[in-house]
Amino acid sequence: MKAFDQETFENILSSKGVKIADYVQKRDAEDEDLILRPLEVNDHTKGYLELIFDDVETADNNERERVFEEYLSLQDTCPGTYYTIVVEDLNRNKIIASGTLIVEQKFIHEIALRGRIENMIVDQEHRRRKIGSVVLGLLTFLAEKLGCYKTTLNCTDDVALFCEKMKYMHEAGQNFMLCHVTPTVINPDHENTSRL
Ligand SMILES: CC(C)(COP(=O)(O)OP(=O)(O)OC[C@H]1O[C@@H](n2cnc3c(N)ncnc32)[C@H](O)[C@@H]1OP(=O)(O)O)[C@@H](O)C(=O)NCCC(=O)NCCS
């Protein structure tokens, strides 16, 4: 299986009988210069990191770009796992929205696939224009087409309504539990353990 690129993106959708153009319909004139596509390695030059992180003013951005490239190349080693979609404003060469589907293979469900949505974000200037709906809708659709038996996402209270409108519901009796840990070396043979 190949890493997630444009061809794979289109193949996944079209092999199931759906074309992107059928799914993402143009909604108004303002959308004409917006395209949906997989994340690419030079997207850090188009504002992807500024979109995802809110500390670009103070962060070491050169180091972050290096990590970004490493992160993408690591994804090539586990194809079929990470699916990041971005929306690019072609007029401004700027990434204005993004979301990632991570596909996990569940041992306890006979290696069935379970989807998780991460890093769902729309640039402040472009919110409430249904761009988030398109990205989350497409990732959810992609998860379904890949065969995920369920897809989940974590969100804060202030965006719960958005998630509910996208059919992600709070499940009675289920809680999102969190344990903050200080990173420690887990595998001393792994060269990147300092960031684990
Ligand atoms: C949450 C977020 C992705 C929504 O993106 P968006 O493009 O503004 O959302 P849309 O325009 O597609 O909104 C779809 C619907 O949700 C509603 N909605 C969007 N954000 C909302 C919010 N914060 N509170 C309540 N409703 C909201 C919209 O009004 C719209 O309702 P409608 O269909 O009845 O008109 C965006 O606000 C964002 O990036 N937030 C910060 C990052 C974040 O919290 N990510 C986690 C999200 S899972």
The ligand as an SDF file (V2000), in Angstrom:
LIG
                    3D

 48 50  0  0  0  0  0  0  0  0999 V2000
  -14.6560   23.5000   15.3120 C   0  0  0  0  0  0  0  0  0  0  0  0
  -14.2440   24.0580   13.9550 C   0  0  0  0  0  0  0  0  0  0  0  0
  -13.3820   23.0230   13.2400 C   0  0  0  0  0  0  0  0  0  0  0  0
  -15.5330   24.3180   13.1420 C   0  0  0  0  0  0  0  0  0  0  0  0
  -15.1780   24.6980   11.8170 O   0  0  0  0  0  0  0  0  0  0  0  0
  -16.1530   25.6550   10.9550 P   0  0  0  0  0  0  0  0  0  0  0  0
  -15.6700   25.6150    9.5480 O   0  0  0  0  0  0  0  0  0  0  0  0
  -16.2380   26.9740   11.5880 O   0  0  0  0  0  0  0  0  0  0  0  0
  -17.5390   24.9130   11.1230 O   0  0  0  0  0  0  0  0  0  0  0  0
  -18.7560   24.9260   10.0900 P   0  0  0  0  0  0  0  0  0  0  0  0
  -18.8850   26.2840    9.4730 O   0  0  0  0  0  0  0  0  0  0  0  0
  -18.6070   23.7820    9.1550 O   0  0  0  0  0  0  0  0  0  0  0  0
  -19.9610   24.6750   11.0820 O   0  0  0  0  0  0  0  0  0  0  0  0
  -20.9070   23.6110   10.9100 C   0  0  0  0  0  0  0  0  0  0  0  0
  -22.0360   23.8260   11.8920 C   0  0  0  0  0  0  0  0  0  0  0  0
  -21.5190   23.8240   13.2200 O   0  0  0  0  0  0  0  0  0  0  0  0
  -21.7800   25.0660   13.8600 C   0  0  0  0  0  0  0  0  0  0  0  0
  -20.6150   25.4320   14.6350 N   0  0  0  0  0  0  0  0  0  0  0  0
  -19.3410   25.6000   14.2030 C   0  0  0  0  0  0  0  0  0  0  0  0
  -18.5440   25.9370   15.2200 N   0  0  0  0  0  0  0  0  0  0  0  0
  -19.3220   25.9930   16.3110 C   0  0  0  0  0  0  0  0  0  0  0  0
  -19.0890   26.2960   17.6770 C   0  0  0  0  0  0  0  0  0  0  0  0
  -17.8590   26.6140   18.1120 N   0  0  0  0  0  0  0  0  0  0  0  0
  -20.1460   26.2530   18.5330 N   0  0  0  0  0  0  0  0  0  0  0  0
  -21.3720   25.9250   18.1160 C   0  0  0  0  0  0  0  0  0  0  0  0
  -21.6620   25.6270   16.8190 N   0  0  0  0  0  0  0  0  0  0  0  0
  -20.6420   25.6580   15.9440 C   0  0  0  0  0  0  0  0  0  0  0  0
  -22.0280   26.0530   12.7430 C   0  0  0  0  0  0  0  0  0  0  0  0
  -22.8070   27.1230   13.1570 O   0  0  0  0  0  0  0  0  0  0  0  0
  -22.7080   25.1880   11.7090 C   0  0  0  0  0  0  0  0  0  0  0  0
  -24.0690   25.0300   12.0570 O   0  0  0  0  0  0  0  0  0  0  0  0
  -25.2340   24.9850   10.9210 P   0  0  0  0  0  0  0  0  0  0  0  0
  -24.9080   23.8030   10.0610 O   0  0  0  0  0  0  0  0  0  0  0  0
  -26.4860   24.8250   11.7070 O   0  0  0  0  0  0  0  0  0  0  0  0
  -25.1400   26.2730   10.1860 O   0  0  0  0  0  0  0  0  0  0  0  0
  -13.4940   25.3990   14.1110 C   0  0  0  0  0  0  0  0  0  0  0  0
  -14.2440   26.2630   14.9060 O   0  0  0  0  0  0  0  0  0  0  0  0
  -12.1110   25.2550   14.7320 C   0  0  0  0  0  0  0  0  0  0  0  0
  -11.1380   25.0620   14.0320 O   0  0  0  0  0  0  0  0  0  0  0  0
  -12.0630   25.3530   16.0800 N   0  0  0  0  0  0  0  0  0  0  0  0
  -10.7810   25.2480   16.8090 C   0  0  0  0  0  0  0  0  0  0  0  0
  -10.2010   23.8830   16.7460 C   0  0  0  0  0  0  0  0  0  0  0  0
  -11.0540   22.8480   17.4580 C   0  0  0  0  0  0  0  0  0  0  0  0
  -11.7010   23.0900   18.4610 O   0  0  0  0  0  0  0  0  0  0  0  0
  -10.9880   21.6310   16.9340 N   0  0  0  0  0  0  0  0  0  0  0  0
  -11.7140   20.4970   17.4460 C   0  0  0  0  0  0  0  0  0  0  0  0
  -12.9040   20.2950   16.6280 C   0  0  0  0  0  0  0  0  0  0  0  0
  -13.4130   18.6260   16.6350 S   0  0  0  0  0  0  0  0  0  0  0  0
  1  2  1  0
  2  3  1  0
  2  4  1  0
  2 36  1  0
  4  5  1  0
  5  6  1  0
  6  7  2  0
  6  8  1  0
  6  9  1  0
  9 10  1  0
 10 11  2  0
 10 12  1  0
 10 13  1  0
 13 14  1  0
 14 15  1  0
 15 16  1  0
 15 30  1  0
 16 17  1  0
 17 18  1  0
 17 28  1  0
 18 19  1  0
 18 27  1  0
 19 20  2  0
 20 21  1  0
 21 22  1  0
 21 27  2  0
 22 23  1  0
 22 24  2  0
 24 25  1  0
 25 26  2  0
 26 27  1  0
 28 29  1  0
 28 30  1  0
 30 31  1  0
 31 32  1  0
 32 33  2  0
 32 34  1  0
 32 35  1  0
 36 37  1  0
 36 38  1  0
 38 39  2  0
 38 40  1  0
 40 41  1  0
 41 42  1  0
 42 43  1  0
 43 44  2  0
 43 45  1  0
 45 46  1  0
 46 47  1  0
 47 48  1  0
M  END
$$$$
